[in-house]
């Protein structure tokens, strides 16, 4: 183990998005449709594979299905006042898949997304629960962890309207999805299924998305042994496999929203983690600076220490404001060799406030298991 380059230190504030909503669009048809969807509070929704009633859908046939849905289902909700204008605009600009075989109901990136799967001759419909909008999320979970979180919660969450959750890489969000293989049996049946689909997505966005993430984050908190206090001085450590995300969400000014504190509890041989140490209320020296040092060790399941202890200065600058949970500037690499046996390793750290001459002992177990 050795000291490595410091985390990015520029502060930023990251707040947890509460729910996903469609972006606004200047077109009249999009504006009417968006207003309608918001007024309905989630009238639409997405579902799972549907048996074909005939041959596989062609690309043009899939576009026609979307057109008929937009032309026949939405106008009855728009009302007679805007019906003719809406239909005229739809006929002048019918839905067309883009170069990625996708069509957004309310572009850019609206509530509903249609995609064409040429290999299966299927129309895929997705309704957004939450959109990332190209950004890592401020609560501290990675995209992969969000996907795991919602799938864990899926069995205990509300109805998905006949669909399934979809948070696959590249989607830029979490969706309820349904695949329609072959032409729909009827336009009305398709409309009902899609309508069930957006209802479920909006229920998740309102009531269950953050619940799912919080429940998952609660399983990843650092163990009690990873925190200790001596006098006013307190230190906590966590392990991360995503140092960029960890640095970004914890590089925040005093008073900003505190992310969920998550740590890695399980890894495999041949991987490397970063040990991040947080401090609270180190003493100020006569020079106006705090000085915090740490010595870290890695002990195997056999009780034998791996490598040599690593010692370094974690913080040598003015102390953070009172009570602020401060990420120190020099994370430490923790590597697990390819030939390491399975079992529980222990990452140990002795963290010392050298001004107050107070030290705390921290321990973080990590289970190392082979992939099977």
N, C-alpha and C positions, 0 to 999 in steps of 0.2 A: 504494500500500500504506500502511496506517496501523495504529496500535495499536488493538485492539478490547477489549471487556470481557473480564475475566479469566475463566479457567476456574473451575468450582466447586472450592473448596479443601477441603471437608470430607473427611477421609480415610475410606476404606472398604476392606475386604479382599474380594477376589473370587477364588474358587478355581475351577479348571476342573472342571466335572462330568465324572466318568469314564464313567458309563453311565446310561441311562434305566431307571427302574423304575416299576411301577404304584403309585399311591397305595393305601393300605389303606382298607378299607370295613368298617363294623360288621356288615353282614348276613351271615348264616351262609352263604348261597349264594355271595356274593362272596368270603368268606374261604376257603371250600373251593376255589373256582375259582382264586383267587390263589395259594394254597398249591400247588395242582396245577401251575399254570403255572411257578412258580418251581422246583418240584421237577423239572419236565421240562427246565428250563434252555433254554426257547425252543422248545417243541414246535410252537407255532403259527407262521404267517407270512402274508405278503400277496403277490399277483401282478398281472399285467396283463390287458388286455381278453380276454374269453373269448367265443367265438361263441355266439349264442343257440341254444337247442334248440327254441324255440317263440316265442310272442309276447312283447312287452316286459313286464317286471314291473310290476305295480301296487304301490302303497305297502303295501297289506295283504299282498300276496303276498311282497314283500321281507321283511316282518316275519315271515312264516311260515317263510321260508328260514332266517332267523336262529334262530327257535325250534327248528326241526328240527335245526339244527346243534348248538345247545346241549343239546337233549334227547337226541340220538342219539350224538354224538361224545364229548362231555365225560363223560357217565356211565360209559362203558366204561373211562375212565381214573381216575375217582374211586374205583371199586371198589364192591362190593356193600354194604359197610358204610354208606356215605352215599348210595347211589344213590336209594333211595325218598324220603328226605328232600329231596334235591336236586331230584328231579322234581316233588315236591309244591309246593315253593316256586316252581319255574319255572312250573308250570301256574297257580299263584295270581297270579303277577306276570310274565306273558309279556313279551318284549321289545317296546317301542313306541318309535318314533322321536319325538324331541322337536320343538320348534317350528322347529328348524334342520334337521330331517330327519336327525338323527344319533342313534346309540345306542352307548353305551360298554359293553363287556362287563363291565368291573369299575369302575363309576363311583366317584368322579369321575375321569375321564381315565385309564382303565386301559390295559392293554396293547393290546387290540383295540378298534378303532372301526369301526362300520358306518355308512354314509351312503347315503341314497337320492337318485338323480338322476332326477327326474320327467321331465325333457325327453327323456332317452334310455331311460327305463324300465330303469335299471341299478342294481345294488347294488354300492357301492364298499366295499372292505374295506381297512383300513389297520392295520399293526402298527407300534408305536412303536420307533424306534431310539433317539431321544433327545427328551425333552420340555423345552421352554424354561420352562414353568410361568409364563408371563407376564413373564419377566425377560430383559433383555439378558445375554449371556454374559460371564463374567469374563476370558476369554482375549484379548479385544480384537477379535474378528471380529464384524461386523454380521450380522444375519439374512440379508441379501442375499449377503454373502460366504460364509456357511455353505452356503447353497444352491448357489452356484457351486463351492465346495470339494467337496461330496459328489458333484456331477454330474461334475466333472473326474475324480474318483477312481473313479467307477462302472465305467468300462471295465476297470480293473485290479483292482478289489476282488473279493470272493467272490461266489458265486451269490446271486441275489435271489429264489430260490424261484419263478421264473416271474413275478415282479413287476417293478416299477420304483420308483425312488426318487421321493419326493414331499416337497418342502419348501416348498410354495406359501405365499405370505403368508396369514396368518390361521389356519394350521393349528397354530401354537404348538408346532412341533417338526419332526423329520425322521422320515419313515415309509417303509416299504415298502408299496406299493399294488398292488391288483389290482381291475379292474372286471369285474363279471359282468353281461353284457347279456342279458336274458331269463332264464327259469327254468333252473336247473342241470339237466344231463342226469340226475344222480342225487344223492341226499343224500350218499352215500359219496364220490363224486368231488369234490363241493364241499368236504367235510370234509378230504379229502387235500390239496386245493389250498390251503385255508386253513391246514392244519397245516404245509405246506411254507412257507407265508407267514411264520408267527411264528418258525420256526427261523432263517430268513434274517435277520430283524430282530434277533434276539438275537445272532447271530454278528457282525453289524455293530456292535451296541452294545458288545460285549465286545472286539472285535479291530480294528475298522476305522474307527469314527467319528472318534476322535482322530487316527488316522494320516492320514485324509483332510484334516482341518483343519490339521494341522501341515505337511503337504506343500504345501498352498495358501499358508499363512502364510509359508513359506520363500521363495515367489516374490515376496513383497511387502516384504521387509526393506529398510530404507533403504540406498542405495548406500554403498560405502566412503567416497566423497568427502563424505558427510554427517556424518562423525565426524572429529574431530581433537583432538590433545592437546598441551598446552604445560606442561612440568613435571608437577605433579600434576593440574592443571586440565584437564578434558575436557568437550567439548560435542558433542551429536548433535542433528540436526534431522530432522523427518518432516513430511509433508503429510497432512492428513486432510480428508475430506468429511463426517465425522460427529463434530463437536467434542464433542457431549454424551457420546457413548460413549467417545471418547478421554479426555476429562477424567475420567470416572467410573472407568475401569479404571486410570488412572495416578495418581489421587489416593489413594494408599495409604501406610500408615505404613511405616517402615523394618522390614525383615525379612519383610514380607508377600510373597506370591507375585507375581512379576513377570510381567505379561502378555507375549504375543508382540508384538514391536515391528514393526508394519506401517505402510506408507506408500503414498500414491497415486503411481503412476508414469505414469498415462495419464489425460487428461481431454479435454474438448471446449471450443471457444470459447463464451464466455458463461457460464462457471462460475466459482465462487469457492471456493478452498480456504483452510484455515487452516494456517499454519506453526507447529508446536509445537517448542520448543527445550528439550532436557534438559541438565542440567549435573551434573558429578560433581566433588566436592572443591574448591570455590572457597575462597579464603583468608578467614580471619576478620580483620577490622580491629580497631583499638584500641577501637572502640565495641562490639565483639562481633558486628558485622554483616558479612555478605558483600555485595558490590555487583557485579552482573553486568549489562552493557549489550550491546546488539546493534544493528548497522546492517545492514539487509537491502535487497537489490536484486533486480529481475527483468530478465533479459536475454533478448531474443527470438532466434529462430533466425538472424536476420540480423545478430546481434551488437550490435544497438541496444538500449540500456537503456529499459525502459518506466517511465513515471512518474518519480518522484523517490525517492531513498533514504529509508528509514524508520528512525529511530533512537529507541531507548527503553530504559528500565531494565526488565530481566526479573526481577531478584531483588534485594531490598534488605531482608534480614532475617537472622537467624542462619543460618549455613551448614548444609546437611543433614548427617546423620551420615556419617562417612567411608565412601566407596564406594557410597553410596545414589544410584541413578539418578533424579534429581529433575526432575519436570516444572516448568518455570518458570510464572509466573503470568500472563503477558501474551502470548498467541498473536498472530500477525500475519496479517492477511488478504492473500491473494495472488489477484488477479483476472485473468482472461483475457477480453479483450473479444470481442464477437460477430464483429468483422471481422478478428480475428487470423488469420494464415496457419497452415497446418499446419506442424508441425516440432517440433524439440526446444528447449524453453525451459530456462533455468537459473535456479534460485532460489539466490541467494548470500547468505551471512550472515557478518559479522565479529563474533565473540562475544568479549567482553573481561572478564576478571576484573580489576576496577579496583583491588582491594586489592593483589594480587600483580603488577599491571601485566603480565599475560600475555594474549595474544589468539590466537584460532584462526580459520582461514578454512574455511568449510563451503560445499559446493555440492551441489545436488540437481537433476538433470535431470528434466524433465516433458515427455512427449510429448503434444502437442495435436493431436487429429485430429477431423475432422468426422464426425458420425454418418451412416451410409449405410444 
